[in-house]
Amino acid sequence: MSEGYRLMWKNLGLDLNAHDVLLDVLGKAYTDIYLSQKNRPEGMGYFDFVMSEVHGLRIQELLDEKAAGRKIVGSYCVFVPEEIVLSANATLVGLCSGAEFATEEVEKILPRNTCALIKSSFGFKLGKVCPYLECADMIVGENTCDGKKKSYEILNELVKRLYVMDLPQMKSPAGKELLKSEYYRFKSEMEHLTGATIDKERLKNSIDIVNNKRKAIHRLASLRKADPTPISGLDALLANQVFFYDNPARFTESVNKLCDELENRVESKTGVFPASAPRILISGCPMAVPNWKLPWIIETSGAVVVGEESCVGERGTRNLVDSTGNTVDELINAIVEHYFEIDCAIFTPNPDRIEHIVEMVKSYKADGVIHYGLQFCQPYTIESGKVEKELQNRKIPALRVETDYSQTDVGQLKTRVEAFIEMLK
Amino acid sequence: MSEGYRLMWKNLGLDLNAHDVLLDVLGKAYTDIYLSQKNRPEGMGYFDFVMSEVHGLRIQELLDEKAAGRKIVGSYCVFVPEEIVLSANATLVGLCSGAEFATEEVEKILPRNTCALIKSSFGFKLGKVCPYLECADMIVGENTCDGKKKSYEILNELVKRLYVMDLPQMKSPAGKELLKSEYYRFKSEMEHLTGATIDKERLKNSIDIVNNKRKAIHRLASLRKADPTPISGLDALLANQVFFYDNPARFTESVNKLCDELENRVESKTGVFPASAPRILISGCPMAVPNWKLPWIIETSGAVVVGEESCVGERGTRNLVDSTGNTVDELINAIVEHYFEIDCAIFTPNPDRIEHIVEMVKSYKADGVIHYGLQFCQPYTIESGKVEKELQNRKIPALRVETDYSQTDVGQLKTRVEAFIEMLK
């Protein structure tokens, strides 16, 4: 990394030594897991570059935006509407939460029985190694699960400006009303942060920008229905991860370019795995960079991941926001309708998710489902029982995995995953 | 137990052998923990009788009520408004969730990392040993924590009629609106269940009945401010536990009778512990019958428990419902206002609870606070950090305990509690 970046990180208040260690680990993992893959699409070159500059050029871009008067908003969840952030002339970025860091420090302020994702987000803050978090003008938390809801009260003492968005727990009329009032409150907060007024034109434009991003990533997803699939699950997951922090227009263009190439591959039946490789759908908790553990285990065990029923996957991207409204109210309503459809396990009951999993199994021609639950994530681990039962009823093979971000269970997991894949052959 | 009870339990579908085992364990625990106490108030005789008949006479009474056309409603939480249940001509009872039972069976359908209270409620169902659950015409669940919210989806497949009440997560205007709409929905559901119409008179009358129960238990609590305290923490906890399943009028009368006796004790400075015994406030998760582990450890270690900042304690009982309203709407509003004040850790933020703990420390002249968290209960275990910090800031000694319903950690807990108490002397 150049000396310029080091100065940038220092000015952001990062712990340079700890950050060096992180980048070193991240770089090695990327080389081992990503660059070692065979027959990758050329279009992945863009994402390799993005990853190599994930704490470098992208941060420089965000700082340039800040210098030009734009605000940066950080979030941890798909329920934070990028449409509203963009239309207030601000940029939304996902925050680091995919790796273990400063765990000992974290466990002094959070119970050990907290999921790895939450612990990670605190670790990046306490360890001073997340440039996204440090350059954000505002962090948006949300009352999804108990773990996040209650730990935001503690994060509030560690960051400059934390805004917490309330969320409903049931898809009732009262639940929708609550979401609507919260999105209006968020709109006001964004206008207050940036000084911009969110009008119809800005909102329409932002909805289009985000819809285009969703269309592109959905196009990529659809190409994985082909047999053999033209791209590895790891590479597709990476695109879904980059979705959360890249420049939206550039991301859309790069994904579409990758898709052009993949279409040619599909036509020529060029795959990254033999056509005989069992096809796996991953369902469950989100996987933030660099949490590549499970797909890496699967794809080094003779199977290919063809889809992610996940927040970092189809959960937030499969539907578009209707941009035909003629007033701010109509457009906000369309945004509410969109996000209220997300089938996160925080909702009770949550039958849409199970239907969606079954539908994905069919459309992606998956041979089996691996349910990925983060240890101590109560919404997904409890729901996984229902998911498994429903899949069994439909004779769809399913394996439930509960893990965290450590590497200690990799051997054990690999044994279980290999046995499952063997069964599918 | 008489043969009549055995027939009653059989008709309720209980597993008689398993139930015998449970009653045996419960009886032994009660003898060891309660009856071994010295210098107990005579008024506790009523509660000893209630406990000896907890699965006998009380169930017979409920079945008699059912035979007379009254409905029985079971619940697991203080947010289910007894006022609305009573005014629909139904009886509300708390359901069994205080002991380990059928844990192996439970862990087949719920993650092991689920709190003991939820596992227990499932264990009583799967083991067929809770006559309250089996005689209830309707079970009311509530979206408090993630664990309960998501496990009710599974309980729904195990019980006849489960109704789930949504709850807000923030004390915002939108949150209050949600609670209000849910209480109206619950009112309709109760009217539908019983065929009764909830009118102003019934509602006023029910509010008074529940307020009187609260006043009595609050009178009992206040008497514990005396030094020496006239009643053990274990006995006071028992009264708070019986609050949830006894006949309201009889309960109120019995508690008031006990209080008359305690007033005399206070006057004559008669205590159950030496005046020098350190005074402990317990704060945190609820303790359902027969979960007497922590207060038993404390009171056999030379200290006395003087208050419970808990759902089975002051959390739901310290405030009354205003019964002066002149319309059903005004009275429902008063009920909403009351329950919206409850400072459960499911709310974010939840500053009232910390204030209440500090206020209780002062008014009960507590020398220290023991925070009781159930393992895997994210709302309370995460909030416990904030509570401890706030108490430290005010130089109030505090000990955080995280446990479950097993007896395996009793020795270790006793060592920690003894050391804490020693420090207070």
Interface residues (C-beta under 8 A of the other chain):
Chain A: I109 L110 P111 N113 T114 N143 C145 D146 G147 K149 K150 S151 Y152 E153 I154 V164 D166 L167 P168 Q169 M170 S172 P173 A174 G175 E177 L178 S181 E182 A345 I346 T348 P349 N350 Q375 F376 Q378 P379 T381 I382 E383 G385 K386 E402
Chain B: I109 L110 P111 N113 T114 N143 C145 D146 G147 K149 K150 S151 Y152 E153 I154 V164 D166 L167 P168 Q169 M170 S172 P173 A174 G175 E177 L178 S181 E182 A345 I346 T348 P349 N350 Q375 F376 Q378 P379 T381 I382 E383 G385 K386 E402
